[in-house]
Amino acid sequence: MQLTEAIELIKHPEIGGDEPQCWADLGCGSGLFTKALASMLPASSIIYAVDMQPLLSSNVLPNKTRIEVIKADFVNDTSALPSLNGILMANSLHYVKDKNSFLSSLQPKLVDKPQFLIVEYDTLNANRWVPYPVDFSLLKKLFASTGFSSIEKINERSSIYNQAKMYSALIRN
């Protein structure tokens, strides 16, 4: 996927604004979606890119959004994260076995109109790359059970890896 395609997948009018924001990208991998999100945030925002083997480096992007890379297991160690306005999880929530406990553990980190931005495969069929899948229907139930009231599908696209589509969702209180 190219950066422009990632931006199109997660683009939403409620993401961004005028004031700098602090986000975390949990399971950032190559940083494709980190950079896509960065392109939407106001100047002086910061994104903490968390991964056990991050494939990007800390830097300041042209729009003055700063990316800080943290080498850590996002499922079991988010202690280094400050207070956050939002959490991005692009193709990473499906690595979390106990999603309810995981999401509950993140809630104290979220402040000031907290939001999640999720990219996942719309399937319940597990495989070695998607061990704990979360289709959109399950995502809605999961976030509703943890107190979020707005769960909106933003976009979807075909996946090159299998028959399931990829979807993006914005979750807010």
N, C-alpha and C positions, 0 to 999 in steps of 0.2 A: 504494500500500500504506500502511496506517495503522501507527502505532507498535505497537499491540497485535498486529497480524499479523506484524510483523517480529520482535517478541519471541517469539511462538509458533514462528516458523520456526527460530530459533536457540537456543531454550531447551534446556538440557542440565544435568543435576545435577552434572556435573564442572566446569562453568563457575561461577566465583565462589569461595566459600570464606570463610575468616575473616580472612586477612591481605590487606592492600592489594596490588594488582597493577598492573603497568605493561603496557599493550597499545598496539599501533598499528593503526589502521584505514587500510589502504592503498587509496587510491582512494575516499575517504569521500563524495564528492559532496555531497548535501544533509545528510548526517549521520544519516539515518534509522536505519541499522544501528549507527552509533556510539552513538546514544542507547539503542537496544535493548540493546546490550552493557552500556552504563553502568548500566542498571537491574538487571543481574545481578551486578555486581561489588561487593565490599565497600567500605565507606566509606574515603575517602582514596586510592582507586585513581586512576590517571591513564590517559587514552587520548590518544595522539597521532594526530590526524586529518590525514592527508596527502592532498593533491590539488593538481593544477595550478590548478584553479579551485574551491576549496572554497566551498560555499554555506552554511556555518555559521560561527559565531564561537566563540572561546575562552570558556569559562565554567565555573562550578561548578554542578552539578546538585543538586536537592534531597537526593539520597542522599549528597552530598559527594564524588561522583566528579568529577574535574576533566578537562575536555577542552581540550587545547592544539592549536590548528590550525597546521599547517605547510604553507605553499604551496610545493610541490615536485613534481617528476616522480617518482612512487613507483617506477617501473620502473628509472630510471637514477640516482636520488639518494636514498639512505636514510641518508646520512652523519650527518644531524642527529639521528637516533634514538639514544636510550640503550639499555641492556640491557632486554630485553623478556621478559615471561612468555608473551605470546601475540600473534598477528597475526590480525586480521580482514581478510578480503578478500571483500566482498559485491558481486558483479557487477563485479569488476575483474580477476580472474585471466585472463579471456578477452581482455584487452588486451595480455597478455605473450606475445610470440612465442616466445622461448627460455625456457620455463618451468623447465627443469632448472637452467640457469645462474642464473636469477633466484632460485630457491629456495635454491640453494647459497650465493648471496651473502647471504641473510638469516640463515642458520644461526648465524653468529658473534654475531648480535645477541640470540639466544634463550638464556635461562638458566632454571634451576630448573623442571624439568618443562615444557619448551616445548610449545606447542600452536598450531595453526592452526584458525581457524574460517572456513569457506568457504561462500559462497552463490553458486551458478552455475546456468546452464541445462543441463538434461540432454539435450544434443544435440551432434552433431559437424558440424552444418550451419552453415557460416560465413555471415555477412552483414555489412553495414557497421556494425552495432551490436555484433556479437559476432564480431570478426575471427579470433580463435584460440580456438574453443570447446573446452571441457573437460567432457565428460560424466562421470558418476560412475565409470564403468569406467576411463576414462583417468586420472581423478584418483587412483584407488587405485594404479594402476601408477606414476604420477608420484611420489607421495609415498613409496611403497615403495622406489623406486629412489634416493631421497635420504635413506634411512635411518629413515623413520618406520615404526613397527610397528603402530600402531592407527589405522585409517581407518574411521570410523563414520558412516553416513548418519544424520542426526538426524531430518529431516523433509522433506517435499516439498509443493508446492502448484502449482496451475495458474498459468501466466503469462498476463497480459492481452495480451502482445505477439505471441505465436505459439503454435503447438501444443505446443512443448516445455514440460515441467514445470520448475519451479525446485526445486533441492534445497539442503539445508544439510548440512555435514559437519564433524565434529570430528576433527582429526588430532593424535595424540600419540605420543610415544616410549614 
